[in-house]
Amino acid sequence: MTRYFFTFILTLQLSNVFSEDIAVKKHESLFNTLKSAKDWKLINQDNNLTLSVKPIRGMELAAYRVQKRTDVPIDVVQNIIMDVKNYDKYFNKNQSPGFKQLEQGPGWVEGHHYLPISIPLVKDREYFFRVHTNGYNNEDTTSIVHWYLIKNPKEKQKELNNQTIILNYGAGLWMADSFNDTTYVLSYCLFLDPGGSIPDFAVELINKANIINIFQDVIAEASGNTIGTLP
């Protein structure tokens, strides 16, 4: 009986590893595009914060990148982005809860985000995601956190599809490039396809506003240094 128990646990662990590898491979070309400095076009600069856009091959929507030179501790930035259970406090202030932490392991956290859409006849969105510290592969030495969309870990997707649209393609990279002895350039690159019938121009406006708001919230939280080291 003990032997069968350990065989079951090993099979479960291997299944999780293979599922993770498949999800990373699915998004690896997107990660490569986001990370590459090529083809980014500056569209706005304000208060030392720059916003750039880049076309994504095969997609109608574009990716966005926001950057700023800062001296906030990199490990604090990592801790904030990995702290999924407190995302509502950081990014969803004064609104109904939208984020939920699902699972956690060494160097990764899985979460769920519910996105209400205030447009008549347009379904709400939701997605499941996994956040990791460090680079998305062995060659990526500048990313401090990366995340990507995953399938519903509880496999209730068919139930949810009747009420919402499940997002299944998107990823983000947080990168730190050294500038001098006291500061570095913090970047956040994002591509997220919300699917469905939302007009592209509306999606672009939402994505531009969201990436700037998230970036500024992380900088503000890290500057206050109110979060300790996560387990």
C-alpha positions as CSV (number, residue, x, y, z in Angstrom):
1,M,0.0,0.0,0.0
2,T,2.8,2.4,0.9
3,R,4.5,1.7,-2.4
4,Y,1.3,2.6,-4.4
5,F,0.9,5.8,-2.3
6,F,4.4,7.0,-3.1
7,T,4.0,6.0,-6.8
8,F,0.8,8.2,-6.9
9,I,2.6,11.1,-5.3
10,L,5.5,10.8,-7.7
11,T,3.1,10.6,-10.7
12,L,1.3,13.7,-9.4
13,Q,4.5,15.7,-9.0
14,L,5.7,14.7,-12.5
15,S,2.4,15.7,-14.0
16,N,2.7,19.2,-12.4
17,V,6.2,19.5,-13.8
18,F,5.2,18.5,-17.3
19,S,2.2,20.8,-17.2
20,E,4.4,23.7,-16.1
21,D,6.9,23.0,-18.9
22,I,4.1,22.9,-21.5
23,A,2.8,26.3,-20.3
24,V,6.2,27.9,-20.4
25,K,6.9,26.5,-23.9
26,K,3.6,27.8,-25.1
27,H,4.6,31.3,-24.0
28,E,8.3,31.2,-24.6
29,S,8.2,32.9,-28.0
30,L,6.1,35.6,-26.4
31,F,8.6,36.0,-23.6
32,N,11.4,36.3,-26.1
33,T,9.6,39.0,-28.0
34,L,8.8,40.9,-24.8
35,K,12.4,40.7,-23.6
36,S,14.0,41.7,-26.8
37,A,14.9,45.4,-27.1
38,K,14.0,45.4,-30.8
39,D,10.9,47.1,-32.3
40,W,9.8,48.9,-29.1
41,K,8.4,52.3,-30.1
42,L,8.2,55.1,-27.5
43,I,4.7,56.6,-27.3
44,N,4.8,58.6,-24.0
45,Q,7.2,59.9,-21.4
46,D,6.2,61.6,-18.2
47,N,7.9,62.1,-14.9
48,N,10.9,59.9,-15.9
49,L,8.5,57.0,-16.8
50,T,8.4,55.8,-20.4
51,L,5.7,53.9,-22.2
52,S,6.5,51.9,-25.3
53,V,4.5,49.7,-27.7
54,K,5.5,46.7,-29.8
55,P,3.6,44.7,-32.4
56,I,3.3,40.9,-31.7
57,R,3.5,38.7,-34.7
58,G,0.3,36.9,-35.5
59,M,-1.7,39.1,-33.1
60,E,-3.9,42.1,-33.7
61,L,-3.1,43.6,-30.3
62,A,0.3,45.0,-29.3
63,A,2.5,44.5,-26.2
64,Y,3.4,47.4,-23.9
65,R,6.4,48.2,-21.8
66,V,6.8,50.7,-19.0
67,Q,10.2,51.7,-17.6
68,K,11.7,53.9,-15.0
69,R,15.1,54.4,-13.4
70,T,14.8,53.7,-9.7
71,D,16.7,52.7,-6.5
72,V,14.0,50.7,-4.9
73,P,15.3,47.3,-3.6
74,I,14.9,44.6,-6.3
75,D,14.1,41.9,-3.7
76,V,11.3,44.1,-2.4
77,V,9.9,44.5,-5.9
78,Q,10.1,40.7,-6.3
79,N,8.3,40.1,-3.0
80,I,5.4,42.4,-3.9
81,I,4.8,40.8,-7.3
82,M,5.0,37.3,-5.7
83,D,2.6,38.3,-2.9
84,V,-0.6,37.3,-4.9
85,K,-2.7,37.0,-1.8
86,N,-2.4,40.7,-1.3
87,Y,-2.8,41.9,-4.9
88,D,-6.2,43.5,-4.1
89,K,-4.4,45.7,-1.6
90,Y,-1.7,46.7,-4.1
91,F,-3.6,46.9,-7.4
92,N,-7.4,46.7,-6.8
93,K,-7.8,49.3,-4.1
94,N,-11.4,50.4,-3.1
95,Q,-12.9,47.7,-5.3
96,S,-14.5,44.4,-4.7
97,P,-12.0,41.5,-4.4
98,G,-10.7,40.4,-7.8
99,F,-7.6,38.4,-7.0
100,K,-7.2,35.1,-5.2
101,Q,-4.1,33.0,-4.4
102,L,-4.7,29.3,-5.2
103,E,-1.4,27.4,-4.8
104,Q,2.2,28.1,-3.8
105,G,5.5,26.3,-4.2
106,P,9.2,27.0,-4.1
107,G,9.7,30.1,-6.3
108,W,6.2,30.2,-7.7
109,V,2.6,31.2,-6.9
110,E,-0.6,30.4,-8.8
111,G,-3.6,32.8,-8.7
112,H,-6.9,33.7,-10.2
113,H,-8.2,37.1,-11.4
114,Y,-11.8,38.0,-12.0
115,L,-12.3,41.0,-14.3
116,P,-15.8,42.5,-14.3
117,I,-16.6,44.3,-17.6
118,S,-18.9,47.3,-17.4
119,I,-20.0,47.2,-21.1
120,P,-23.6,46.0,-21.9
121,L,-23.8,42.5,-23.5
122,V,-20.1,41.9,-23.0
123,K,-19.1,39.0,-20.7
124,D,-16.8,39.4,-17.7
125,R,-13.3,37.9,-18.0
126,E,-11.2,35.8,-15.7
127,Y,-7.9,34.1,-15.9
128,F,-5.6,31.8,-14.0
129,F,-1.9,32.6,-13.8
130,R,1.4,31.4,-12.4
131,V,4.1,33.9,-11.2
132,H,7.8,32.9,-10.9
133,T,10.9,34.6,-9.6
134,N,13.9,35.1,-11.9
135,G,14.1,34.3,-15.6
136,Y,11.9,32.2,-17.8
137,N,14.8,30.1,-19.1
138,N,18.6,29.7,-18.4
139,E,19.5,32.4,-20.9
140,D,17.3,35.0,-19.3
141,T,19.4,36.7,-16.6
142,T,17.7,40.1,-16.4
143,S,14.1,39.1,-15.5
144,I,13.4,39.3,-11.8
145,V,9.8,38.0,-12.1
146,H,7.8,36.5,-14.9
147,W,4.2,35.3,-15.2
148,Y,2.0,33.5,-17.7
149,L,-1.6,32.4,-18.1
150,I,-2.4,28.7,-17.3
151,K,-5.4,26.5,-17.5
152,N,-7.8,26.4,-14.6
153,P,-5.9,24.2,-12.0
154,K,-9.2,22.9,-10.7
155,E,-10.5,22.0,-14.2
156,K,-13.8,23.7,-13.8
157,Q,-13.4,25.7,-17.1
158,K,-16.5,24.3,-18.7
159,E,-18.6,25.5,-15.8
160,L,-17.1,29.0,-15.9
161,N,-17.3,29.4,-19.7
162,N,-21.1,29.8,-19.5
163,Q,-20.8,32.9,-17.4
164,T,-17.4,34.4,-18.3
165,I,-14.7,34.4,-21.0
166,I,-11.5,32.6,-19.8
167,L,-8.3,34.2,-21.0
168,N,-5.7,31.8,-22.1
169,Y,-2.9,33.7,-23.8
170,G,-0.8,36.4,-22.0
171,A,2.4,36.9,-20.2
172,G,4.5,39.5,-18.4
173,L,8.1,40.2,-17.5
174,W,9.6,42.3,-14.8
175,M,13.3,43.1,-15.6
176,A,16.1,45.0,-13.9
177,D,19.0,46.4,-15.9
178,S,21.9,48.0,-14.1
179,F,22.4,51.7,-14.7
180,N,25.0,52.8,-12.2
181,D,26.1,51.9,-8.7
182,T,23.0,53.2,-7.0
183,T,20.2,52.9,-9.5
184,Y,18.8,50.5,-12.2
185,V,16.1,50.6,-14.9
186,L,13.0,48.7,-13.8
187,S,10.9,47.5,-16.7
188,Y,7.5,45.8,-17.0
189,C,6.5,44.2,-20.3
190,L,3.0,42.9,-20.8
191,F,0.8,41.2,-23.5
192,L,-2.7,40.1,-22.6
193,D,-5.4,39.2,-25.1
194,P,-8.8,39.6,-23.5
195,G,-10.6,37.8,-26.3
196,G,-14.3,38.2,-27.2
197,S,-16.0,41.2,-28.6
198,I,-14.3,44.1,-26.9
199,P,-13.1,46.5,-29.6
200,D,-9.3,46.6,-30.1
201,F,-9.1,50.4,-29.4
202,A,-10.8,49.9,-26.1
203,V,-8.4,47.0,-25.2
204,E,-5.4,49.1,-26.1
205,L,-6.6,52.0,-23.8
206,I,-7.3,49.6,-21.0
207,N,-3.9,47.8,-21.3
208,K,-2.0,51.1,-21.5
209,A,-3.7,52.4,-18.4
210,N,-3.4,49.1,-16.5
211,I,0.3,48.6,-17.1
212,I,1.1,52.1,-15.9
213,N,-1.1,51.8,-12.8
214,I,0.4,48.5,-11.8
215,F,4.0,49.7,-12.3
216,Q,3.4,52.8,-10.3
217,D,1.7,50.9,-7.5
218,V,4.6,48.5,-7.3
219,I,7.1,51.4,-7.2
220,A,5.1,53.1,-4.5
221,E,4.7,50.0,-2.4
222,A,8.4,49.1,-2.8
223,S,9.5,52.7,-1.8
224,G,7.5,52.4,1.4
225,N,9.2,49.0,2.0
226,T,6.2,47.7,3.9
227,I,6.4,44.1,2.9
228,G,8.9,41.6,4.4
229,T,10.6,38.7,2.8
230,L,8.1,36.0,1.6
231,P,8.6,32.3,2.5
